[in-house]
Amino acid sequence: MRLLRKLIYPEVYQGRNKKIHYFEGWYFKHTSKDMKINFSIIPGVSFEKEKNHAFIQVIIGPPFKSYCIPFKIEDFSYSDEPFKILIGKNTFGLTGITLDIDAEKLRLKGEIDYNKISRIRKTILQPNIMGFFAYFGFMQCNHGVISLGHELDGCIEVDGKQKNFTGGNGYIEKDWGNSFPKKYIWVQCNNFAENISLFASVAHIPFLGREFIGFISILKIEGEEYKFATYNGTKLLRANTEDDLVKIIFSKKKTRLEIIAKIKEGLVLKAPKEGVMENEITETLEGVVEISLYENEKLIKKAIGTNAGVETVSFDNHTKDD
């Protein structure tokens, strides 16, 4: 029963019996009501023999800065019901976050409450965003989409300056396993003029001695959910990175989703390799995303979103015939 709960509610801590070659991190993104402030915070743990530790990573701006604050592994604890992650004096959950960081280069304090968490649809065969792959516990990197969007209420103080997020928009996801994929594209945006949320990821996946390009994407428009994934008959027609643009095209039966994301200058975050946070990736929180959704070749929705999160790592251009 606990195993099934971990699959259906991937936000809960997955690393209960892990002691080596393992990482787990939760990604909490916040955008202010006027969309002038972006703030992402990533609490997590890294297990590798003598290097076991907890950490909190932060991106905030503009002007954008990134930080990685290490903690002792003893500073980490968790609760499944209700879900909570605690690192030092900092608490993270589905109802909000409470922050109290006093590091050499960053002082961060305050509370942000979450309301109206937006879950994705789930079934026994597809207990989370990974579909039936969720049942293969040996995957290199597992992914969970916790909330496609929710309301924010609260403020944080950054180095003595107040940042107000009341009325803004939030997003939560997470990753766990031993390493990030060696090449991938990740796009997330829920700051559109309409009630639209987008998550999309295309990545190199090692699996049972073989490898393939896998993908998962959710587009939610006014409560209606469109899922495009390796496991549900979707075809990946294109995934390109060209200069400062990302282009992805998914096709599922008579539905086609085209994504164009414009990348702006990003900041460095630490990423796991065999459980150790020793790699570096670059993430922007200032991306601009255009989505075009077609049914039977007829355009049914076109929208542009801002304040998008975008990452690209060593991804080669991919087309249907590759």
Secondary structure, DSSP 8 states (H G I E B T S, - for coil): -HHHHHHHSTTS---TT--SSEEEEEEEEEE-TTS--EEEEEEEEEE-GGG-EEEEEEEEETTTEEEEEEEEGGGEEEETTTTEEEETTEEEETTEEEEEEE-SS-EEEEEEEEES-------SSSSSTTGGGGG-TT-SEEEEEEEEEEEEEEEEEETTEEEE-TT-EEEEEEEEES---SSEEEEEE--BSSSEEEEEEEEEEEETTEEEEEEEEEEEETTEEEEEEGGGT-EEEEEEEETTEEEEEEEETTEEEEEEEE----EEEEEEETTEEEEEEEEEEEEEEEEEEEETTEEEEEEEEEEEEEEEES---EETT-
